[in-house]
Amino acid sequence: MSGLSHDNHFVPQGYLRNWSDDGVNVLAYRTLVPHERVPDWTPRSIRGIAFRRDLYTQVDRQGNESDAFEQWMATEIETPALAAIDRAIHGRRLAPDDWKHLSLFYAAQDVRTPSNFLECMERWREDLPGLIQRTLAESVERIQQASREGTALPVQPVSPSGDTSGSVDVTIQREKNGSSKIYASVTTGRAMWVQEMRRLLDGIAKGLEEHKWSIARPAPGLEWITSDHPALKLNYNAPTEYDFGGGWGSRGTELILPISPQHLLYTQIGSKAAPRFTFSAEKTQELRKLLAERAYRWIFAGEPLDDVVRFRPRVVDAATFQAEELTWQSWHRDQSASETRPTRPAPSEDKA
């Protein structure tokens, strides 16, 4: 396909330009470096930062590549959101559609980043064994019910109840000896992640527009930072008692996304603040600390900030740095091989 988009920016370039003096470069702080000689803050090309090659590229069984998800994100989410962000930054009145676009942009920045992919993989490792077992149990019940009723068995892949992502494929096959075999297969990785993101952004994320959103300024003399995972889902009880595991609809959770050095998208679910307000110096510093903690590998700012270095001391580890880079260099090859590989699931027999 000509014109296929391969450089997938998980932090949009138009968004990062709000932290840039020249529209070309942004100051960046790396949380993992190969050696101590790397400066804390360096100007980085916006075009060459916060992207991964073929992060969202889809490959079908015939090896055909598609950038449909990237294009959908750009058209349906980024473009209208960046226009709304521009209006918010320049103090213009925001219409209901603007708030809708901003809330969907928040959701996109919460799910589209490499750190979210890694968190999804961890969750799938914990959840999928149980899901597969439930799927097999339900499939056995289907076989037994079909046998009792004398009806035909399903032979096409089916999605088990509770599998809202449709990620587990099940095929039931009748053997000549009268028994049946159940094939259950699931492949975790990029394809499953993109499928889940599309489902969320095209579904429950749209409910975010029902929250009472605000545009919050930092205390005078301070600025908001941003990062390679700029969206926070904050459950906060005290300075030493908080987590980032809140939900998009969890009462009391604070949803936070900086949109410029002087503007931050904010809501606390179940509460209502003024459409525009300013945080205290103490709260501004606390939020900057939390934004730095939630970053994965990059923090961005409008100027070098010593407190960011304090909030998030960088890790110096050449071996880990090199291993991560090698993993991303082989990302497309490895994910494509997984997506195009024929599944060979182990059967489970039902003797009913």
VOLUMLO-400637 format. One line per 2 residues: their letters; for each residue x, y, z of N, C-alpha, C. Coordinates in steps of 0.1 Angstrom, whole numbers. Each point is the difference from the previous one (the first is absolute). Last residue first. Layout:
<pts>
A	X/Y/Z/X/Y/Z/X/Y/Z | ...;
</pts>
This chain:
<pts>
AK	-186/-371/260/-15/-1/1/-6/-5/-13 | 47/10/12/-4/-13/-3/-15/-2/1;
DE	39/40/-10/-12/-2/7/-6/-14/-4 | 52/27/-2/-10/-9/-5/-12/-1/10;
SP	39/38/-18/-5/-6/13/-12/-9/-4 | 47/21/-27/-14/-4/1/-3/-4/14;
AP	38/37/-19/-2/-14/5/-14/-3/2 | 18/36/-38/-4/-2/14/-1/-15/4;
RT	22/32/-38/-1/-15/2/-3/-3/15 | -1/43/-41/-1/-4/14/-1/-16/0;
PR	27/33/-36/-13/-8/2/0/-5/15 | 25/46/-15/2/-14/3/-13/-8/2;
TE	6/49/-6/-2/-8/-12/2/-15/1 | 6/33/36/-13/2/-6/-3/-8/-12;
SA	43/-1/22/-11/-6/9/-14/2/-6 | 37/19/-23/1/-15/-1/-11/-6/9;
SQ	3/47/1/-5/-5/-13/1/-15/-1 | 20/21/37/-15/0/1/-6/-5/-13;
DR	47/3/1/-5/-10/10/-15/0/1 | 21/32/-28/3/-13/-5/-6/-11/9;
HW	-2/45/13/-9/-2/-11/2/-15/-5 | 28/15/36/-14/0/3/-9/-4/-11;
SQ	50/6/6/-6/-12/-5/-15/-1/2 | 25/37/16/5/-1/-14/-6/-13/-6;
WT	-8/9/46/-8/8/-9/4/0/-15 | 25/-24/33/-14/-5/-1/-8/8/-9;
LE	44/14/8/-1/-11/-8/-14/-6/-2 | 7/35/31/1/5/-14/0/-12/-10;
EA	0/-10/46/-12/7/-4/0/4/-15 | 40/-17/20/-10/-11/-2/-14/6/-5;
QF	35/30/12/3/-7/-13/-11/-11/-3 | -2/23/42/-2/9/-11/1/-7/-14;
TA	12/-23/39/-15/1/-1/-3/9/-12 | 45/-4/11/-5/-13/-5/-15/1/-2;
AD	23/38/18/3/-3/-14/-6/-12/-5 | -12/34/40/1/-15/-2/2/-3/-15;
VV	-14/40/38/11/-1/-9/3/-15/-1 | -44/33/14/7/-13/2/11/-1/-10;
RP	-25/46/22/1/-9/-11/8/-13/4 | -33/32/31/14/-3/-3/1/-10/-11;
RF	-40/31/15/2/-13/-7/15/-2/-4 | -15/37/28/-12/-8/0/2/-14/-6;
RV	34/33/-3/-2/-4/14/-11/-10/1 | 8/20/-40/12/-8/2/-1/-6/14;
VD	-31/32/-11/-3/-12/-8/11/-10/3 | 5/44/16/-8/-9/9/-5/-13/-7;
DL	27/34/-23/7/-8/10/-9/-9/8 | -7/19/-51/-6/1/14/8/-9/9;
PE	1/27/-52/6/-10/9/-5/2/14 | -34/14/-38/13/5/4/7/-11/9;
GA	-42/-8/-21/3/12/-7/14/6/3 | -12/-54/2/-3/12/7/4/12/-9;
FI	-6/-59/6/2/11/-9/-4/13/8 | 17/-56/6/-8/11/6/3/12/-8;
WR	5/-58/-6/3/14/-3/-9/10/7 | -1/-49/5/14/2/-4/3/15/-3;
YA	-42/-12/24/7/-13/-3/14/3/-2 | -37/29/31/7/-1/-13/7/-14/-1;
RE	-23/16/40/-8/-8/-10/7/-2/-13 | 19/28/35/0/-14/4/-7/-9/-10;
AL	-1/47/-6/13/-6/-3/1/-14/4 | -40/22/9/2/-1/-14/14/-6/-4;
LK	-9/10/45/-8/-11/-4/2/-2/-15 | 19/38/18/7/-12/5/-7/-12/-5;
RL	-20/40/-8/12/-1/-9/8/-13/5 | -37/12/26/-5/-5/-13/12/-2/-10;
EQ	8/21/42/-4/-14/2/-4/-7/-13 | 9/47/0/13/-8/1/-3/-15/2;
TK	-37/29/-2/7/0/-13/13/-9/1 | -25/9/40/-6/-10/-9/6/-1/-13;
EA	17/33/29/2/-13/6/-6/-11/-9 | -8/45/-11/14/-4/-3/3/-14/6;
SF	-50/10/-14/9/6/9/14/-5/-4 | -37/2/-38/4/-8/11/9/8/9;
TF	-40/18/-34/14/-1/2/3/-8/13 | -43/2/-40/4/4/14/16/-2/0;
RP	-49/-5/-33/14/4/1/3/4/14 | -42/-18/-7/6/-4/-13/14/4/-2;
AA	-18/-12/49/-2/11/-10/6/-4/-13 | -14/-42/29/8/12/3/-3/11/-11;
KS	-22/-49/22/0/10/-10/8/12/5 | -6/-58/8/1/14/5/-1/9/-11;
GI	1/-47/-6/-10/2/10/0/14/6 | 44/-16/-22/-13/-6/-3/-9/1/12;
QT	37/34/-16/-1/-10/11/-14/-6/-1 | 34/27/-37/-13/-3/6/3/-9/12;
YL	29/32/-42/-1/-6/14/-15/-3/3 | 43/19/-36/-14/-5/0/-2/-8/12;
LH	35/42/-8/-1/-14/3/-15/-4/0 | 39/43/-13/-13/-6/-1/0/-15/2;
QP	39/29/-5/-9/8/9/-14/-5/0 | 36/-20/-26/7/3/12/-9/8/10;
SI	-26/-32/-32/10/10/-3/7/3/13 | -31/-34/-1/-2/3/-14/9/12/-5;
PL	-6/-42/42/5/13/-4/-2/2/-15 | -29/-32/33/8/0/-12/5/14/-3;
IL	-31/-35/38/9/12/-2/8/-2/-13 | -42/-19/36/5/-2/-13/7/13/-4;
ET	-16/-24/49/4/12/-7/6/-4/-14 | -36/-27/36/12/0/-8/2/13/-7;
GR	-40/-10/25/11/5/8/13/0/-7 | -37/-33/-17/-3/12/8/12/4/9;
SG	2/-27/-47/1/-3/14/-2/13/8 | 3/-10/-49/-13/3/5/0/-2/15;
WG	38/-7/-27/-6/11/-7/-13/4/6 | 37/-24/32/-8/-3/-13/-6/12/-6;
GG	47/-10/33/-14/3/-1/-6/-4/-13 | 47/-4/19/-8/-11/-4/-15/3/-1;
FD	44/22/16/-5/4/-13/-9/-11/-6 | 11/17/54/4/-9/-11/-6/5/-13;
YE	12/14/58/-6/2/-13/4/-11/-10 | 16/21/48/-10/-11/-2/-8/4/-12;
TP	34/27/20/7/-13/0/-10/-11/-3 | -15/46/3/13/1/-8/7/-14/-1;
AN	-52/-4/6/10/8/8/13/0/-9 | -41/-17/-18/-5/2/13/10/9/9;
YN	-14/-15/-56/8/7/10/-6/2/13 | 0/-23/-52/-7/-2/12/9/5/11;
LK	-1/8/-56/6/1/13/-10/-3/11 | 15/-3/-53/-12/-4/7/3/-1/14;
LA	25/27/-44/-1/-6/13/-14/-4/4 | 33/11/-47/-13/0/6/0/-7/13;
PH	38/6/-31/-4/12/6/-13/0/8 | 42/-28/-20/-13/-5/4/-6/11/8;
DS	40/10/-20/-4/-11/-9/-12/-8/5 | 5/51/17/9/-11/-1/-5/-10/-11;
TI	-2/55/26/-7/-11/-6/10/-12/-2 | -8/49/33/8/-9/-9/-9/-10/-6;
WE	-10/52/21/-3/-14/-1/11/-7/-9 | 10/46/29/-5/-6/-12/-4/-14/1;
LG	8/50/32/2/-14/-2/-6/-5/-14 | -4/45/19/14/-3/0/4/-14/-2;
PA	-48/10/18/8/9/-7/15/-3/2 | -33/-41/2/2/12/9/9/10/-8;
PR	-27/-32/-32/9/-2/12/1/13/8 | -45/-14/-28/13/7/-1/9/-4/11;
AI	-46/-25/-25/7/5/12/14/6/-3 | -51/-15/-21/13/4/-4/7/6/11;
SW	-43/-38/0/5/14/2/14/2/-7 | -48/-36/2/14/3/-2/3/14/2;
KH	-37/-39/13/1/15/0/14/4/-1 | -24/-46/-21/6/6/12/1/15/-2;
EE	-16/-28/-35/-11/2/10/7/6/13 | 25/-16/-38/-5/14/-2/-11/3/10;
LG	20/-43/-3/8/9/7/-5/15/-1 | -17/-41/-23/-6/4/12/7/10/8;
KA	18/-21/-39/-9/11/-3/-9/4/12 | 30/-37/2/7/13/1/-9/11/-3;
IG	-14/-46/-6/-2/6/13/7/13/2 | 2/-17/-47/-11/-4/8/-1/8/13;
DL	34/2/-35/-12/1/-8/-13/-4/9 | 44/-2/18/-1/14/-5/-13/2/-8;
LR	11/-44/17/-2/10/11/-3/14/-5 | 10/-35/-31/-13/-3/7/-3/11/11;
RM	41/1/-23/-11/5/-9/-13/-3/7 | 38/-15/22/0/15/0/-12/4/-9;
EQ	8/-46/1/-5/5/13/-1/15/0 | 20/-20/-37/-14/-4/0/-7/5/13;
VW	47/5/-4/-7/9/-9/-15/-3/0 | 26/-30/24/1/14/6/-8/10/-8;
MA	6/-44/-17/-9/0/11/-1/14/7 | 32/-6/-33/-13/-1/-6/-11/0/11;
RG	47/0/13/-5/13/-6/-14/-1/-5 | 9/-37/35/10/8/-7/-7/12/-6;
TT	-14/-54/15/2/13/6/11/8/-8 | -35/-42/-11/13/5/-3/1/14/6;
VS	-31/-49/4/1/15/2/14/4/-2 | -38/-46/-5/13/7/-3/-1/14/3;
AY	-25/-53/3/0/14/6/13/6/-3 | -32/-46/-14/13/7/-3/-2/15/5;
IK	-23/-52/7/-2/14/2/14/7/-2 | -27/-50/-14/12/7/4/-3/15/0;
SS	-30/-49/4/2/13/-5/13/6/5 | -23/-53/-10/4/10/10/2/13/-7;
GN	-13/-40/-24/-11/6/8/5/10/10 | 26/-23/-34/-3/-9/10/-11/5/10;
KE	18/26/-37/-7/-12/-5/-4/-9/11 | 5/52/12/9/-10/-5/-9/-12/-5;
RQ	-9/56/6/-5/-14/3/9/-10/-7 | 10/53/18/0/-10/-11/-4/-13/4;
IT	2/57/13/-4/-14/5/-1/-9/-12 | 26/49/14/-5/-8/-11/-4/-14/6;
VD	14/55/16/-3/-14/4/-7/-7/-12 | 31/47/17/-7/-7/-11/-2/-14/4;
VS	10/50/26/1/-15/1/-8/-6/-11 | 0/47/6/14/-4/-2/2/-15/0;
GS	-38/36/6/0/-10/-11/14/-6/-3 | -16/33/34/9/4/-10/0/-10/-12;
TD	-26/-6/40/-5/11/-7/9/5/-11 | -11/-43/30/11/3/-8/-4/12/-9;
GS	-31/-21/28/9/6/9/13/4/-8 | -27/-39/-20/-6/10/8/11/6/10;
PS	18/-21/-46/-7/-4/12/-6/11/8 | 8/-7/-54/5/8/11/-7/-4/13;
VP	12/-29/-47/-10/7/7/7/8/11 | 11/-28/-51/4/6/13/-11/8/7;
QV	-16/-40/-31/8/13/-2/4/5/13 | -28/-38/-4/14/-4/-5/8/13/-3;
PL	-45/-20/31/6/11/-7/14/-4/-4 | -39/-38/5/10/7/8/5/12/-8;
AT	-50/-23/-4/13/0/-5/9/8/9 | -42/-26/21/2/11/-10/15/-1/-4;
GE	-26/-27/34/1/-5/-14/2/10/-10 | -4/2/50/-11/5/-9/0/-6/-14;
RS	33/-11/33/-13/-3/6/-11/3/-9 | 44/11/-13/-2/-14/0/-14/-4/5;
AQ	13/45/2/-2/-4/-14/-3/-15/-1 | 14/17/42/-14/4/-3/-4/-4/-14;
QI	44/-8/13/-9/-9/7/-15/4/-3 | 34/27/-18/1/-13/-6/-11/-9/7;
RE	6/42/18/-6/1/-13/-1/-14/-6 | 24/4/40/-14/1/2/-8/1/-13;
VS	47/2/-2/-5/-14/3/-15/0/3 | 19/42/-7/-1/-8/-12/-4/-14/2;
EA	8/28/37/-13/4/-7/-1/-8/-13 | 40/-6/24/-12/-6/8/-13/4/-7;
LT	39/18/-18/0/-14/-3/-12/-6/8 | 8/45/8/-4/-2/-14/-1/-15/-3;
RQ	17/13/41/-14/2/0/-6/-2/-14 | 47/-3/5/-7/-11/7/-15/2/0;
IL	26/34/-18/0/-11/-9/-7/-12/7 | 5/39/25/-9/2/-11/-1/-12/-9;
GP	33/1/35/-14/-2/5/-10/1/-11 | 44/9/-12/-2/-14/3/-13/-3/6;
LD	11/46/-10/-4/-8/-11/-1/-15/3 | 14/38/30/-14/-2/-2/-3/-11/-10;
ER	45/16/13/-7/-4/12/-14/-5/-3 | 27/16/-35/7/-11/6/-7/-6/12;
WR	-15/41/-19/-4/-12/-8/7/-13/5 | 12/42/19/-13/-4/4/-5/-12/-8;
EM	42/18/-11/0/-6/13/-14/-4/5 | 4/21/-41/6/-13/-1/0/-6/14;
CE	-15/44/-3/-9/-9/-5/5/-14/-1 | 29/34/12/-9/-2/11/-11/-10/-4;
LF	31/15/-32/7/-9/9/-10/-3/12 | -15/30/-32/1/-13/-6/6/-10/10;
NS	-2/46/12/-13/-7/1/0/-14/-6 | 38/27/-4/-1/-5/14/-14/-6/2;
PT	10/19/-43/7/-13/3/-1/-5/14 | -40/31/-19/14/1/2/7/-14/2;
RV	-49/15/-6/8/-2/-12/15/-1/2 | -38/9/33/1/-14/-5/10/-3/-11;
DQ	-10/44/22/1/-10/11/2/-14/-5 | -8/37/-29/14/1/6/2/-9/12;
AA	-43/2/-21/10/-5/-10/14/0/6 | -35/19/25/-1/-15/0/10/-6/-9;
YF	-4/48/1/5/-5/12/1/-16/0 | -22/20/-35/15/2/-2/7/-5/13;
LS	-46/3/0/4/-11/-7/15/0/-3 | -19/36/22/-1/-12/9/4/-12/-8;
LH	-2/41/-23/11/0/10/0/-12/8 | -35/7/-31/13/-4/-7/11/0/10;
KW	-42/13/17/0/-14/-5/13/-4/-6 | -6/45/12/3/-8/12/-1/-15/-4;
DD	-10/30/-34/14/1/4/3/-8/12 | -45/3/-15/8/-9/-8/15/1/3;
PA	-30/29/23/-2/-14/4/9/-9/-9 | 19/49/1/-14/-6/-3/0/-14/5;
LR	32/43/15/0/-14/-5/-15/-5/-1 | 27/51/-1/-10/-8/6/-1/-14/-7;
RG	47/26/2/-13/1/-6/-10/-9/7 | 49/8/8/-10/6/9/-14/1/-7;
HI	43/-20/-15/-1/14/-3/-12/6/6 | 11/-46/6/12/7/3/-2/15/-2;
AR	-35/-29/-13/1/0/15/13/8/4 | -8/-8/-46/-10/9/5/1/2/16;
DI	27/-32/-22/4/14/-4/-10/10/6 | -10/-45/6/11/4/8/5/14/-3;
AA	-32/-20/-28/-6/4/13/11/5/10 | 14/-17/-42/-7/13/-2/-7/5/13;
LA	21/-42/0/10/10/0/-6/14/-3 | -28/-38/0/4/3/13/11/11/0;
PT	-18/-18/-41/-10/9/7/5/4/14 | 30/-29/-25/-3/13/-7/-10/9/8;
EI	11/-45/17/10/10/1/-4/14/-6 | -31/-38/-2/3/4/14/10/12/0;
ET	-18/-22/-41/-11/0/9/3/6/14 | 33/-4/-36/-12/6/-5/-10/2/10;
AM	41/-23/11/3/14/-5/-13/7/-4 | -3/-45/13/3/8/11/3/14/-4;
WQ	-7/-31/-34/-13/2/7/3/9/12 | 37/-15/-25/-8/10/-7/-13/4/7;
EF	27/-34/18/7/13/1/-8/11/-7 | -16/-44/-4/-2/5/14/7/13/1;
AD	5/-23/-41/-14/5/2/-2/6/14 | 38/-19/-28/2/11/10/-14/6/3;
SE	22/-50/-22/-10/11/0/3/10/12 | 22/-46/-33/0/10/11/-11/10/-1;
NG	8/-54/-16/-3/13/-4/-1/10/11 | 7/-50/-1/12/9/1/-3/14/-4;
QR	-31/-38/4/8/-1/-12/12/10/0 | -30/-4/37/6/-13/-2/8/-1/-13;
DV	-5/49/20/-9/-11/-1/7/-13/-3 | 14/48/27/4/-9/-11/-10/-12/0;
QT	6/55/20/-6/-13/0/4/-8/-12 | 21/43/32/-2/-6/-13/-6/-13/1;
YL	15/33/35/-14/-4/-2/-3/-7/-13 | 45/14/13/-6/-3/13/-14/-6/-2;
DR	37/14/-32/-10/-10/-2/-6/-4/13 | 40/29/9/-2/-5/-13/-11/-12/0;
RF	1/40/36/7/-13/-2/-4/-5/-14 | 3/50/32/-6/-9/-10/7/-13/0;
AI	11/42/25/-13/-6/5/-7/-7/-12 | 37/31/-19/-1/-4/14/-14/-6/2;
GR	19/22/-40/8/-12/2/-1/-5/15 | -22/41/-18/-3/-11/-10/7/-13/3;
IS	9/38/27/-14/-5/2/-3/-11/-10 | 50/11/16/-9/3/-11/-14/-6/4;
RP	33/16/39/-2/-12/-9/-10/4/-11 | 35/22/42/-10/2/-10/-1/-12/-9;
TW	15/-5/52/5/2/-14/-11/4/-9 | 15/-10/56/-10/6/-9/7/3/-14;
DP	26/-23/33/-14/-2/6/-11/4/-11 | 47/-18/-18/-5/12/7/-14/-3/5;
VR	38/-38/-7/-12/5/-7/-5/12/8 | 37/-28/15/3/12/-8/-12/6/-8;
EH	1/-41/28/-2/12/8/3/13/-9 | -19/-47/-22/12/5/8/-2/13/6;
PV	-35/-24/-25/11/-10/0/12/3/8 | -53/14/11/11/4/-9/11/-10/1;
LT	-55/13/14/10/-11/-1/10/4/-10 | -34/31/9/1/-7/13/9/-12/1;
RY	0/49/-29/-2/-15/-2/2/-7/14 | -16/51/-22/7/-7/11/-2/-14/-1;
AL	-6/47/-34/-3/-14/4/9/-5/11 | -20/46/-32/9/-5/11/-4/-13/5;
VN	-11/16/-51/-5/0/14/11/-4/10 | -7/19/-56/7/-7/10/-8/1/14;
VG	-17/20/-40/8/-10/-6/5/-10/11 | -25/42/6/-8/-9/-7/7/-12/-6;
DD	17/37/30/2/2/-15/-10/-9/-8 | 1/0/48/2/14/-3/0/2/-15;
SW	-26/-40/29/11/3/-8/1/15/-3 | -35/-28/22/11/1/9/13/5/-7;
NR	-40/-9/-24/-5/9/10/11/3/11 | 4/-33/-35/4/13/-4/-5/11/10;
LY	-12/-47/3/13/4/6/4/14/-4 | -41/-17/-18/-1/1/14/13/5/6;
GQ	-1/-12/-45/-7/13/2/-2/3/15 | 19/-42/-13/9/11/-2/-6/14/2;
PV	-17/-46/25/-1/7/-13/10/12/0 | 6/-47/24/-3/14/5/0/9/-12;
FH	6/-43/-10/-9/-2/10/-3/12/9 | 16/-10/-53/3/9/12/-11/-3/10;
ND	21/-29/-43/-12/2/8/3/8/13 | 19/-12/-51/5/7/12/-12/4/9;
HS	-8/-21/-42/8/-9/8/5/6/13 | -40/5/-42/6/7/11/8/-10/9;
LG	-12/-1/-54/-3/-6/12/8/7/11 | -2/8/-50/-3/10/11/-4/-6/13;
SM	-6/-34/-39/8/12/-1/-5/10/11 | -1/-55/0/-9/12/0/9/12/0;
</pts>
